[in-house]
Amino acid sequence: MPDLTFKLELHCHTVYSQDGLIPLDSLARVAQRIGLNAIAITDHDTMEGAQEFQRWVKAQGLDLQVIPGEEKTLSDGTHFIGIFLKEPIVSGDLASAITEIEGQGGLCLAPHPFRRKDGVLRNGMEPLPLLQKHGVAFEIYNAKSSAADNQKARQLLESLCPFAGSDAHYESDLGESLNEIQWLGDLRTSVERMLRKQAPCRLLGRAQQTAEGERAYAPLYYRMRPLVRVPKPLLPLAKQFYRWYRNRARGVGPKLLVEVYSRS
């Protein structure tokens, strides 16, 4: 197999996502600790974090390439990702979003396609012909998704255009999945050829138990929330405390990963 030394993260959120808690400076430190060469910032419904992180990394002179992207919430509640974007995605329906992303010269990704809450294939395979026609890549391993959803994605979509994502919202999530790809001279070409199945790759992910559910954040709090709510003025402090706790409990840095897909 050709040398696959370029490490890529295609699904990551920052503090600019409504549910992300990774500050930009901390994201850069953890990405370098993991050994990432490039990272796609795919905040929910905004490109502000991606654009700011790209400027910040350049100003710091860091050896880390940033792919500007966005995870768009469509009008039906499903999620869809565009990367190598120049502007935020405006369209609310799938077909128009694809056209808009392609019009910017971007690439289309379908994250966690079978997740019940927000996957584009959550209600069946009807959108698949449209997605295939446009060469949309499918996240066949999502570190936040349940083992069952990931298994279904691998079984049904692995033969199409696969990728993997950490779906990181905290520093401890980063590195729970990696795409190892071949460097082909520039970032856009290298990523596109990997997503189009025109170049070798290895997709790595954290090993999951068969019955393992979706990654949960502050599960005890959400069970108690109907009875006890954190006062609104204290919410920012509570979030930062939980960020500290989660990162300390789960560890920040390289993870023990297994191969979930490879192509030579």
FENRA-V33290 format. One line per field, one symbol per residue. ss: DSSP state (2 for helix, 1 for strand, 0 for the rest). psi: psi as a letter, one per 20 degrees, with the letter a starting at -180 (. if undefined). burial: I if it has 16 or more other C-alpha atoms within 10 Angstrom, else O. Layout:
ss->???
psi->???
burial->???
//
This chain:
ss->000001111111000000000002222222222200011110010002222222222222000011111111100000111110000000000222222222200011110000000000000000022222200011111100002222222222200001111001002220001111100000222222222000001111110000000000002222220000000222222222222222222200000011111110
psi->prpmiopppjnqqaiiqhjqkoqghhggghghhhkphqppolqokqjggggghggggghikqmpppopapoporhjirqppprlqhqqphqiqgghggggghhijrqppoqmhjphgjqikhjrjgiggggghjkpqpnipoihrqhgghggggghihicnqrqqhlpiqhihpjiqqoorppkhrgggggghghjkjqqrppqrppqqgjpaqppplhgghhihhhpqppghiggggghghgggghghiqpaqqoqqpiqqp.
burial->OOOOOIIIIIIIIIIIIOOIIIIIOOIIOIIIOIIIIIIIIIIIIIIIIIIOIIOOIOOOOOOIIIIIIIIIIIOOOIIIIIIIIOIIIOIIIIOOIIOIIIOIOIIIIIIIIIIOOIIIIOOOOOOOOOIOOOIIIIIIIIIIIIIIIIIOIIOOIIOIIIIIIIIIIIIIIIIIIIIIIIIOOOIOOIIOIIIOIOIIIIIIIIOOOOOOOOOOOOOOOOOOOOOOOOOOOOOOOOOOOIIOOIOOOOOIIIIOOOOIIOOO
//
